[in-house]
Every structure is written in structure tokens, then in C-alpha cells.
Amino acid sequence: MKIKIVDERFGQTGQIQTSEIPEIVAAGYKGIVCARPDDEDPNQPSFDDIAAAASAAGLQAFHVPVSGPLGEGQLIKFTQALEAIDGPVLGYCRSGGRAGSLYAATR
């Protein structure tokens, strides 16, 4: 997993695996936001599986799927997720681009 640190509040990366949750915690992240719709790729882990592993490790997890242009509802939901997470947030999707776009659009 390669994390692109945007600033002290947000990092972005491509698809994460449940086995990478301890690494995310060790890097200091307090929550994750998934910008990838479930079933976008048949081999990707479901958000529910990622969220369960994250919760077991003490991370908050939010799902703000993006499959086209960013909409107002997605921006509101993403902002609410950022506000709910007390500390650094890791956003992810297939490549990290949609997660980064959400963050950039809410700054």
C-alpha cells in the first residue's frame, strides 16, 4: 500500500485489504473513507468487510461511493465523515483519485 499524504489531516491510497488495517493504524490514521462502490471489480473486498476489520482495530469507517461526477450529496456525506473522525483520515478507492477529489472539493 502506497499512501499519498495530502496534508496532516488526509492521505489517499488505492484499494486497501483487510490485512492492511494494522498498517493503517500504525501510520496514525483514525478513520477511513471508501470512495469506491462495492462490486466495481469482482475481486475487491466489500466495504462491509473493510469496515468490520477497521472497527475491530478501533478505526471509524465511512462509505461515500463515487462512480461518476461528484454530487452535492457525496460532498456532504464526505464532509460529515471528516467531521466525525477525530484525527487523520485515509481515503481510498481503486487508485486513490476519487478519494483525493472528494477531499479537494471539500477544502
C-alpha positions as CSV (number, residue, x, y, z in Angstrom):
1,M,0.0,0.0,0.0
2,K,1.3,3.4,-1.0
3,I,-0.2,6.3,0.8
4,K,0.0,9.8,-0.7
5,I,-0.1,12.2,2.2
6,V,-2.1,15.3,1.1
7,D,-1.7,17.1,4.4
8,E,-1.7,16.4,8.2
9,R,-5.5,15.6,8.0
10,F,-5.8,13.4,4.9
11,G,-4.0,10.7,3.0
12,Q,-5.2,8.8,-0.1
13,T,-4.4,5.4,-1.5
14,G,-5.7,2.7,-3.8
15,Q,-7.8,-0.2,-2.7
16,I,-6.9,-1.5,0.7
17,Q,-7.2,-5.0,2.0
18,T,-8.4,-6.1,5.5
19,S,-4.8,-7.4,6.1
20,E,-3.5,-3.8,5.8
21,I,-5.7,-2.3,8.6
22,P,-2.9,-2.8,11.2
23,E,-0.5,-0.8,8.9
24,I,-3.1,2.0,8.6
25,V,-3.5,2.1,12.4
26,A,0.3,2.1,12.9
27,A,0.5,5.1,10.4
28,G,-1.7,7.1,12.8
29,Y,-4.9,7.2,10.9
30,K,-8.1,7.3,13.0
31,G,-10.6,6.6,10.2
32,I,-11.0,5.6,6.6
33,V,-13.4,6.7,3.9
34,C,-14.0,4.4,0.9
35,A,-14.9,6.3,-2.3
36,R,-15.3,3.0,-4.3
37,P,-18.6,1.4,-5.0
38,D,-18.9,-2.2,-4.0
39,D,-18.7,-4.7,-6.9
40,E,-16.8,-2.3,-9.1
41,D,-14.3,-5.1,-9.5
42,P,-15.2,-8.7,-8.8
43,N,-12.0,-9.2,-6.7
44,Q,-12.2,-6.2,-4.5
45,P,-13.1,-6.7,-0.8
46,S,-16.6,-5.4,0.1
47,F,-16.9,-2.2,2.2
48,D,-18.6,-4.2,4.9
49,D,-15.6,-6.5,5.2
50,I,-13.2,-3.5,5.3
51,A,-15.4,-1.7,7.8
52,A,-15.6,-4.7,10.1
53,A,-11.8,-5.1,10.2
54,A,-11.4,-1.3,10.7
55,S,-13.9,-1.3,13.6
56,A,-12.2,-4.2,15.3
57,A,-8.9,-2.2,15.1
58,G,-10.6,1.0,16.5
59,L,-10.9,2.9,13.2
60,Q,-14.1,4.6,12.1
61,A,-15.1,3.7,8.5
62,F,-17.4,5.6,6.1
63,H,-18.6,4.7,2.6
64,V,-19.0,7.5,0.1
65,P,-19.1,5.7,-3.2
66,V,-18.3,7.7,-6.3
67,S,-18.9,6.3,-9.8
68,G,-19.2,9.5,-11.8
69,P,-19.0,13.2,-11.3
70,L,-19.1,14.3,-7.7
71,G,-22.5,15.2,-6.4
72,E,-23.6,17.5,-3.6
73,G,-24.8,14.6,-1.6
74,Q,-21.4,12.9,-1.8
75,L,-19.7,16.1,-0.7
76,I,-22.0,16.5,2.2
77,K,-21.5,12.9,3.3
78,F,-17.7,13.1,2.9
79,T,-17.7,16.3,5.0
80,Q,-19.7,14.6,7.7
81,A,-17.3,11.7,7.7
82,L,-14.3,14.0,8.1
83,E,-16.1,15.9,11.0
84,A,-16.9,12.6,12.7
85,I,-13.3,11.3,12.6
86,D,-11.1,12.9,15.3
87,G,-7.7,12.7,13.6
88,P,-6.1,11.8,10.3
89,V,-8.2,10.2,7.7
90,L,-7.2,7.8,4.9
91,G,-9.4,7.9,1.8
92,Y,-9.3,5.1,-0.7
93,C,-10.8,3.9,-4.0
94,R,-9.3,1.9,-6.9
95,S,-6.4,4.3,-7.4
96,G,-6.9,6.9,-4.8
97,G,-8.0,9.5,-7.3
98,R,-11.7,9.7,-6.3
99,A,-10.8,9.9,-2.6
100,G,-8.4,12.7,-3.3
101,S,-11.0,14.5,-5.4
102,L,-13.6,14.4,-2.6
103,Y,-11.1,15.9,-0.2
104,A,-10.0,18.6,-2.6
105,A,-13.6,19.5,-3.4
106,T,-14.4,20.0,0.3
107,R,-11.4,22.2,1.2
